Amino acid sequence: MPNLLRYFYVVMAKTYGQTLKSIREERGLSQEELAFKTNLHRTYISLLERDHKSPSLRTVTAIATALGLTLLEFVQLMSEE
């Protein structure tokens, strides 16, 4: 993978995790509550927030929906982080 592309994925993963945690906390949700709403495991939410896992598009969409956002709104918030 070219260095620029690798850099993009690293930056996006960090931004995703930071954005996810920030929005989840703003909504007053625990990781367990978000996991229940998305049918994901709480430890997976934790791994996403700490940038140890990269989510699929399906997962990103499910999480955005559970947080009351569209995918586009979530991505826009990521760009503000």
C-alpha positions in Angstrom: 0.0 0.0 0.0 1.5 3.4 -0.9 2.6 5.5 2.0 0.0 8.3 1.4 -2.8 5.8 1.4 -1.6 4.1 4.6 -1.4 7.6 6.2 -5.0 8.3 5.1 -6.2 5.1 6.8 -4.3 5.8 10.0 -5.6 9.4 10.2 -9.2 8.3 9.4 -9.1 5.5 12.0 -8.0 7.9 14.7 -10.5 10.5 13.7 -13.3 7.9 13.6 -12.5 6.6 17.1 -12.2 10.1 18.6 -15.4 11.2 16.9 -17.3 8.1 17.9 -16.3 8.5 21.6 -17.1 12.2 21.6 -20.6 11.8 20.1 -21.4 8.8 22.3 -20.5 10.7 25.4 -22.4 13.8 24.3 -25.5 11.6 23.8 -25.0 10.2 27.4 -24.6 6.7 26.2 -22.3 4.1 27.7 -20.3 1.7 25.4 -22.7 -1.0 26.6 -25.8 1.0 25.6 -24.4 1.8 22.2 -23.4 -1.8 21.7 -27.0 -2.9 22.5 -28.5 -0.4 20.1 -26.1 -1.6 17.3 -26.1 -5.3 18.1 -22.3 -5.1 18.5 -20.2 -6.2 21.5 -19.2 -3.6 24.0 -15.5 -4.6 23.7 -15.8 -4.0 19.9 -17.0 -0.4 20.6 -14.1 0.1 22.9 -11.7 -1.2 20.3 -13.1 1.2 17.7 -12.8 4.1 20.0 -9.2 3.3 20.8 -8.4 2.8 17.1 -7.5 -0.9 17.5 -10.1 -1.9 14.9 -11.3 -0.4 11.7 -15.1 -0.6 11.1 -16.8 -1.7 7.9 -19.2 0.6 6.1 -22.1 -1.4 7.5 -20.8 -0.9 11.0 -20.2 2.8 10.6 -23.7 3.2 9.2 -25.3 1.2 12.1 -23.4 3.3 14.7 -24.3 6.6 13.1 -27.9 5.6 13.0 -27.9 4.5 16.6 -26.4 7.9 17.5 -29.2 9.6 15.7 -27.1 10.7 12.7 -27.0 10.0 9.0 -23.8 8.6 7.6 -23.1 12.0 6.0 -23.6 13.9 9.2 -21.2 11.5 11.0 -18.5 12.0 8.3 -19.0 15.8 8.5 -18.4 15.6 12.3 -15.3 13.5 11.7 -13.9 16.3 9.5 -14.4 18.8 12.3 -12.4 16.8 14.8 
